Amino acid sequence: MKKIIFIIILIILFSTVVSARERLYVYEPVKFNYVGAVKTGEWYWCRSTGARIIWTWNSVPNIPDVFYVEYTLLQTNGINGGSGFDSNIKAELIVEGQKIERKLIGYTKPPVTHYEKPQPIFTTTAKKVKKKIAKGVLKMENTFRPVYDHDSKGIGYEAHGYVMFDVPKVYLEDLKKYQFYIIIYWPPLDNEYHFAANANLKPMLVFKK
Amino acid sequence: MPGRKILGFVVLLIIFQVLLFPELIIYKADTFSAYSTSEYSGWYWCDNKDAYLEWYWFPIRNLPEIFYINFHLKMSNKVDGGGSGFSSQEMVAILLTGEMDEKVLKRSIFRVYNPFPVKFTGDSEGLGQDVYGSVEFQVDEKEVKILRNEGLRIRLIWPPLDNRNVFSASESVKPVLAFVR
């Protein structure tokens, strides 16, 4: 009996210490871009094949291999569409940066008058790094009801959701060193509903550690 | 006169469209009240059995028998220093008649969705607490007549049926009553 109580106390102490140390981290992107989207007011609408929205983050030195990105988008079923629609959207995580490489090409000659160690001579070259390192599905949810498939005049378009990325360990260092970006593509995976992003409504990269 | 014919055709087309496609109609709540709540930065938090949030809509003459209320609320594990990512599958909404009556017409259970992906029990400093949901109400012919004359009230009571998460509303973020007619 004493042993059981002791174990329970140990578990409680352990979980308290773990939860006390855990912190929530949130990172906003630094750049918004788009390809093939149509601007209407503040919103960039993706509604044709190849249209995509791109958000760029600076490197995150403490990023874990599993993290999430939360989005707020507008979604509807077509031009002048209706309310209550949502979809699953293909997302890709791409890292891009410049890797500086130093190469030893020789040594300086020592001067004649006094002794000095020869100094190494390097050349530096910048090598572009661009890798697709993870894929994910951005699951959007629009809770507006009723679902109405004619022109709702912009009512009931707002959808919220997140994508989870599980980055292979070999690429984790790249995320800690280089800028990376996340692309979301039209069409969604399960329908051809339109979606739109707003440059002022930034997605949030979140994790706890 | 071809001009007249075209005009006639356009008018017919508009009438046909109006008849064929019902319209989405929305009404934002007219008044908001909070009882036995704690206020933080304009959000009124429910965290005890006496606490509730209530909205009133003035009489809506064309209110149908099925309608929806769309909410944007906040939810957390505690009022002060609460965390992120909390939601509920079973929020309780009560439909009352008129502005002051205590006559309960219906009780409905609905889900609120929190899109914030990380459940964090420590202080998230207000992050990840927004939740969204809609509740459906279906009333009969007699009941809808009362609502059309007296207006309707929606009350959210604490706690949700599936947990003891605290939730709040702001006067400026009004729920939207919506229906197709």
HADDOCK unambig.tbl for C-alpha pairs under 7 A between the chains (distance, minus, plus):
assign (segid A and resid 24 and name CA) (segid B and resid 124 and name CA) 6.89 0.50 0.50
assign (segid A and resid 68 and name CA) (segid B and resid 117 and name CA) 6.52 0.50 0.50
assign (segid A and resid 70 and name CA) (segid B and resid 115 and name CA) 6.98 0.50 0.50
assign (segid A and resid 70 and name CA) (segid B and resid 116 and name CA) 6.37 0.50 0.50
assign (segid A and resid 143 and name CA) (segid B and resid 132 and name CA) 6.42 0.50 0.50
assign (segid A and resid 143 and name CA) (segid B and resid 133 and name CA) 5.37 0.50 0.50
assign (segid A and resid 143 and name CA) (segid B and resid 134 and name CA) 6.25 0.50 0.50
assign (segid A and resid 144 and name CA) (segid B and resid 70 and name CA) 6.13 0.50 0.50
assign (segid A and resid 144 and name CA) (segid B and resid 134 and name CA) 6.31 0.50 0.50
assign (segid A and resid 145 and name CA) (segid B and resid 68 and name CA) 6.20 0.50 0.50
assign (segid A and resid 145 and name CA) (segid B and resid 70 and name CA) 6.92 0.50 0.50
assign (segid A and resid 145 and name CA) (segid B and resid 134 and name CA) 6.33 0.50 0.50
assign (segid A and resid 146 and name CA) (segid B and resid 68 and name CA) 6.79 0.50 0.50
assign (segid A and resid 146 and name CA) (segid B and resid 178 and name CA) 6.92 0.50 0.50
assign (segid A and resid 146 and name CA) (segid B and resid 179 and name CA) 6.42 0.50 0.50
assign (segid A and resid 152 and name CA) (segid B and resid 24 and name CA) 6.12 0.50 0.50
assign (segid A and resid 160 and name CA) (segid B and resid 115 and name CA) 5.86 0.50 0.50
assign (segid A and resid 161 and name CA) (segid B and resid 115 and name CA) 5.06 0.50 0.50
assign (segid A and resid 162 and name CA) (segid B and resid 115 and name CA) 6.58 0.50 0.50
assign (segid A and resid 162 and name CA) (segid B and resid 117 and name CA) 6.63 0.50 0.50
assign (segid A and resid 207 and name CA) (segid B and resid 118 and name CA) 6.55 0.50 0.50
